[in-house]
Amino acid sequence: MKKIITTFILCLLIYFSGTPIHSIFAESKEQQDVLSYIGDALTESKQGNLSKVEQDLLSIQIIIKNQPKTKNLQKVVSKSIDALHHNKIDDVNYDLRLIATETEKWISKTTDKKQVDSNKIYFLTSDVNSILSYSKVGNWDGAKAAYKQFEHHWYTVENSIRSANIGLYGSIESKMLTARASLFTDKPVYQNVQTSFISLKNAFVKPDQVVNGSKNVSLTKSIEIINRTLESIQQNKRVEALQSFKEFVEDWPYVEGEVQSHSMELYHQIENDTTVAMSQLSNPAKLIEAKKTIKALLSNLNKASEKASYSMIDAGTIVFREGLEALIIIAALLAIATKNKNQSAKKWIFLGGIFGIIASLLAGLAFKFFLSKVSAGLSNQLIEGISGLVAVVFMITVGIWLHNQSRQKEYGKTMTAKAETAIANGGIVTLSLLSFFSVFREGAETVVFYIGMSSSIQLSQLILGFLAGVLLLGIIGFFILKGSYKIPLKPFFLIASLCIYYLTFKFIGQSVHSLQAINMMPSHYVNFVPVVSKIGLYPSLESVIPQLLLVLFVMYFQFKKDKKDNNLNLTV
């Protein structure tokens, strides 16, 4: 009896470890070969073919000899070979179990931690077999109960499968919906149930037929597929409608993260409508009801595809804010040159500013080239998310500068001192470099900001905003160069400050949203925050908390500034 139980446990263990779906996540061919030899050794041990068992163990020993993290496995294999030489059959059977266990440990140490538990896959295939058995004898209640059990087991493993092979996940989801629709109907048809559930079972036992990797899928493409499905329904073409809808279901895993990061409510509505629509499109078809359901699904997809976009005003604000700072510094340098009656110095100041603009453009081209190389194969959402967060860091730095009046004065005094020293010592090149770096610093920041918003703004809006900002700078610059005391700069900085913080708020929300859409950042959703994509507000703690901290940060600096101004007034 003990031998029978041991053999049975070994059979289950080897079956689980040899389940084909496991090989998806154990990418090493050596590991798959070891599992195969263990299975052969078990069979031959039961038949008493000990010489063949020894050959299998020797093959395993050769495979794992130079493999990392196999120290314990090598010991057990050597011990088992030694037991064979002494005809200790019971020890060999026990050692085979240990070899299987150590092999599983080896696989878990050297493969992706997201690998799927083979035991859970076994339960899934077992549930499908039960459904097929119940349907064969017409016990539809039993089949439906077995399907409920299957769904329970599926929920425990779906995230692991999705992480390891999203193509397989999409294929299984599509086949599940088809199978469910064939079973959960008033009068299930035996042939339809058998066909759909055998297809579902094959998705588990023949997973290598599904290619893993990224697909060229987007919400826009999914919406196009649903529109095509509706057209087929309107033309009373049920088969074509079902086929295109299955295409949507298989693509859904690639875009569901984007929908989740937009709104969990929309996500659940789309999931429910997808299940209902698949049932309505299956035999016997209910095209009128399906049309209504799919229209609702399409409406929710359109809502989920709405994303934060930037306008001409946003683009203009950036170049205006950055340009205004550089303009004031240039004006200060020119004023010093005029005061010292050094006309040649003015030429070098303008020359430094011009080269600063050129350097900024070249830096922008270089940064864009760098991004294109680094981001090869990456999604636009990843690029948008990372560049957006970089822009946020710059914007907060700019905001601190705007709120710190004393720093502005100190910076101006430092620049003035350097300029006066350069003119006094005849250091025209130094004066030109001061102008160059002042312009280049602001230009480089502008480039980073524009790259951060480039994927969420129309090119025409970006160009118009840039030109409008430059035009406004030109008008203000004309008056500043004629005499800066005539222009009240404080209101301009106040408005620019508010706009910069608004853009920072928006950048945070949009960047985090983009990273969540591609599962590069976790998502913890809250129901009390509405979706306002125009300002980058999404119901996710990962974006809401930084945005709240930004608001508190602005309030703190404003309070600090007001307190300082009041103290100065009291002193006066």
QUINORLIN-V748650 format. One record per residue. PHI is phi as a letter, one per 30 degrees, with the letter a starting at -180 (999 if undefined). D_CENTER is the distance of its C-alpha to the mean C-alpha in whole Angstrom. Layout:
<<PHI	D_CENTER> <PHI	D_CENTER>>
This chain:
<<999	54> <d	52> <d	51> <d	50> <d	47> <d	46> <d	46> <d	44> <d	42> <d	41> <e	41> <d	38> <d	36> <d	37> <d	35> <d	32> <d	32> <c	32> <e	30> <e	29> <d	25> <d	25> <d	26> <d	22> <c	21> <c	24> <d	24> <d	27> <d	30> <e	32> <d	31> <d	31> <d	35> <d	36> <d	35> <d	37> <d	40> <d	39> <d	40> <d	43> <d	44> <d	44> <d	46> <d	48> <d	49> <d	50> <d	52> <i	54> <d	53> <d	53> <d	53> <d	50> <e	48> <d	49> <d	48> <d	44> <d	44> <d	45> <d	43> <d	40> <d	42> <d	42> <d	38> <d	37> <e	39> <c	37> <d	34> <d	32> <i	32> <b	35> <e	38> <d	38> <d	38> <d	40> <d	43> <d	43> <d	43> <d	46> <d	48> <d	47> <d	49> <d	52> <d	52> <d	53> <d	56> <c	57> <h	57> <c	55> <d	53> <d	52> <d	50> <d	49> <d	47> <d	46> <d	45> <d	43> <d	41> <d	40> <d	39> <d	37> <d	35> <d	35> <d	33> <d	31> <d	30> <d	30> <d	27> <d	25> <d	26> <c	25> <c	22> <e	18> <d	19> <d	17> <d	20> <d	21> <d	25> <d	27> <d	30> <d	27> <d	27> <d	31> <d	31> <d	29> <d	31> <d	34> <d	33> <d	33> <d	36> <d	38> <d	37> <d	38> <d	42> <d	42> <d	42> <d	44> <c	47> <i	46> <d	44> <d	42> <d	41> <d	41> <d	38> <d	36> <d	37> <d	35> <d	32> <d	32> <d	32> <d	29> <d	27> <d	27> <d	27> <d	24> <d	22> <d	22> <b	21> <d	18> <d	15> <d	16> <d	17> <d	14> <d	12> <d	15> <a	16> <d	14> <d	17> <d	19> <e	17> <d	17> <d	21> <d	22> <e	21> <d	23> <d	26> <d	26> <d	26> <d	29> <d	31> <d	30> <d	32> <d	35> <d	36> <d	35> <b	38> <e	41> <b	43> <d	41> <c	42> <e	42> <d	41> <d	38> <d	37> <d	38> <d	36> <d	33> <d	33> <d	34> <d	31> <d	29> <d	30> <d	30> <d	26> <d	27> <d	29> <b	29> <d	25> <d	25> <d	26> <c	22> <d	20> <d	17> <k	14> <d	12> <c	14> <d	15> <b	14> <b	13> <d	14> <d	17> <d	18> <d	18> <d	20> <d	23> <d	23> <d	24> <d	26> <d	28> <d	28> <d	30> <d	32> <d	33> <d	34> <d	36> <c	38> <i	39> <c	37> <d	35> <d	35> <d	33> <d	31> <d	30> <d	29> <d	26> <d	25> <d	24> <d	22> <d	20> <d	20> <d	19> <d	16> <e	15> <e	13> <d	10> <c	10> <d	11> <d	8> <d	8> <d	12> <d	11> <d	10> <d	13> <a	16> <d	16> <d	20> <d	19> <e	16> <d	20> <d	22> <d	20> <e	20> <d	24> <d	25> <d	23> <d	25> <d	28> <d	28> <d	28> <d	31> <d	33> <d	32> <d	34> <d	38> <d	39> <d	37> <b	37> <d	36> <d	37> <d	35> <d	32> <d	32> <d	32> <d	29> <d	27> <d	28> <d	27> <d	23> <d	23> <d	24> <d	21> <d	19> <d	20> <d	20> <d	16> <d	16> <d	17> <b	15> <d	17> <b	19> <c	21> <c	25> <e	28> <d	29> <d	25> <d	26> <d	30> <d	29> <d	27> <d	30> <d	33> <d	32> <d	31> <d	34> <d	36> <d	36> <d	37> <d	40> <d	41> <d	41> <d	43> <d	45> <d	46> <d	47> <d	49> <d	51> <d	52> <d	53> <d	55> <e	57> <c	58> <h	59> <c	57> <d	56> <d	55> <d	52> <d	51> <d	50> <d	48> <d	46> <d	45> <d	45> <d	42> <d	40> <d	40> <d	39> <d	36> <d	35> <d	35> <d	33> <d	30> <d	30> <d	30> <d	28> <d	25> <d	26> <d	25> <d	22> <d	21> <d	22> <d	21> <d	17> <d	18> <d	19> <d	16> <c	13> <e	15> <i	13> <c	10> <d	8> <d	10> <d	7> <d	6> <d	10> <d	11> <d	9> <d	11> <d	14> <d	14> <d	14> <d	17> <d	18> <d	18> <d	20> <d	23> <d	23> <d	24> <d	27> <d	28> <d	29> <d	30> <d	33> <d	33> <d	34> <c	37> <d	40> <d	42> <d	39> <e	40> <d	43> <d	43> <d	41> <d	43> <d	46> <d	45> <d	44> <d	48> <d	49> <d	48> <d	49> <d	52> <d	52> <d	51> <d	54> <d	57> <c	56> <i	56> <d	52> <d	51> <d	48> <d	47> <d	47> <d	45> <d	42> <e	42> <d	41> <e	39> <d	37> <d	37> <d	36> <d	33> <e	31> <d	31> <d	30> <d	27> <d	26> <d	26> <d	24> <d	21> <d	21> <d	21> <d	19> <d	16> <c	17> <e	18> <d	16> <b	17> <b	20> <d	23> <e	25> <d	28> <d	27> <d	26> <d	29> <d	31> <d	30> <d	30> <d	34> <d	35> <d	33> <d	36> <d	38> <d	39> <d	38> <d	41> <d	43> <d	43> <d	43> <e	47> <d	48> <d	47> <d	48> <d	51> <l	51> <d	48> <d	50> <d	51> <c	47> <d	46> <d	42> <e	41> <d	40> <d	38> <d	36> <d	36> <d	34> <d	32> <d	31> <d	30> <d	28> <d	26> <d	25> <d	24> <d	22> <d	21> <e	20> <d	18> <d	16> <e	15> <d	14> <d	12> <d	10> <d	9> <e	9> <d	7> <d	4> <d	5> <d	5> <c	2> <h	3> <c	4> <b	6> <d	9> <b	10> <b	14> <c	16> <b	19> <d	22> <d	24> <c	21> <d	22> <c	19> <b	20> <d	18> <d	21> <c	21> <i	17> <c	18> <b	15> <d	17> <b	14> <d	16> <d	13> <c	14> <d	18> <d	19> <d	18> <d	20> <d	23> <d	23> <d	23> <d	26> <d	28> <d	28> <d	29> <d	32> <d	33> <d	33> <d	35> <d	37> <d	38> <d	39> <d	41> <d	43> <d	44> <d	45> <d	47> <d	49> <d	50> <d	51> <d	53> <d	54> <d	56>>
